[in-house]
Every structure is written in C-alpha cells, then in structure tokens.
Amino acid sequence: MFSIEHEFDATVVTLVDDGNTPLQEDVVINAFEECVTVEQYDPRTDTVSKITLSMAQLRDLRAALNLPEGVYTIGPDGKSS
C-alpha cells in the first residue's frame, strides 16, 4: 500500500509494507525540485535514517533498474552506454 500527498514544496510518497511478517517500517520519499530524500525509521536505534539523491542520481537509478549487470554512463541523449 502507498499514499501520495502534494505539499507546498514537495510530493510525498509513503510506502507501507503490508505483506507477510516480518514487516519493515514505512518508507517516506520526498520529491523536491532539486533532490529526492528517502527516510525510514529504525526501531533498533530509535532514529530516522535519511538519504538524499540528486536528480542525476535519481535518473541513474531509474536507468539502472532496467539494465543488466555492468557499469554505465548516461549520455546527453538520455541513453545509457
């Protein structure tokens, strides 16, 4: 299950692990104009872990999800090589 909310400066997507146990904590993705953050609560340390992806890193991640194992670069035409 997931939810999408549009706030003033970001789109917030929350991914809820509603499968079989053991369940993981919710993942919150904040999409800003200049970056994307991914957050998840860690009950072992009672803290929220957060990573920030630049738009270029997000573009590369999107491409990587559809490619076989290897090392790639994204060209100016948006194609990987």
LINCORHU-V14803 format. One record per residue. N is the residue number from 1. SS is DSSP state (@ for helix, = for strand, . for the rest). PSI is psi in radians with two decimals (none if undefined). D_LAST is the distance of its C-alpha to the last C-alpha in Angstrom with 2 decimals. Layout:
# LINCORHU-V14803
n->(N,N)
ss->(SS,SS)
psi->(PSI,PSI)
d_last->(D_LAST,D_LAST)
This chain:
# LINCORHU-V14803
n->(1,2,3,4,5,6,7,8,9,10,11,12,13,14,15,16,17,18,19,20,21,22,23,24,25,26,27,28,29,30,31,32,33,34,35,36,37,38,39,40,41,42,43,44,45,46,47,48,49,50,51,52,53,54,55,56,57,58,59,60,61,62,63,64,65,66,67,68,69,70,71,72,73,74,75,76,77,78,79,80,81)
ss->(.,=,=,=,=,=,.,.,.,.,=,=,=,=,=,.,.,.,.,.,.,.,.,.,.,.,=,=,=,=,=,.,.,.,=,=,=,=,=,=,=,=,.,.,.,.,=,=,=,=,=,=,=,=,@,@,@,@,@,@,@,@,@,@,.,.,.,.,.,.,.,.,.,=,.,.,.,.,.,=,.)
psi->(2.59,2.80,2.69,2.25,2.42,2.02,-3.12,-0.84,0.13,2.73,2.26,2.12,2.25,2.15,2.13,2.21,1.72,0.46,-2.67,2.71,2.67,2.40,2.58,2.82,2.77,2.59,2.23,2.17,2.13,2.05,1.87,3.05,-0.63,-0.17,3.02,2.32,2.57,2.20,2.53,2.33,2.38,1.84,-0.39,-0.65,-0.07,0.70,2.86,2.17,2.40,2.33,2.65,2.23,2.32,2.90,-0.59,-0.72,-0.68,-0.71,-0.79,-0.69,-0.77,-0.79,-0.70,-0.54,-0.29,0.23,2.68,3.02,2.45,-3.06,2.29,2.80,2.67,2.14,3.02,-0.38,0.02,0.04,2.56,2.61,none)
d_last->(34.80,33.37,34.70,33.36,35.35,34.90,36.44,37.08,33.91,31.65,30.87,31.83,30.68,32.65,31.64,34.74,34.63,37.26,36.61,38.66,39.89,38.92,37.47,35.16,35.94,34.62,31.24,31.44,28.42,29.21,26.88,27.87,26.67,24.97,24.09,24.49,26.83,27.32,30.82,32.72,36.30,36.96,40.53,40.78,40.60,41.75,38.90,35.94,32.54,30.19,26.58,25.06,21.46,20.38,18.91,15.51,15.85,16.94,13.99,11.67,14.29,14.36,10.73,11.35,14.46,12.93,10.40,11.79,12.43,9.97,8.42,5.35,5.50,6.37,7.18,10.86,10.73,9.70,6.66,3.78,0.00)
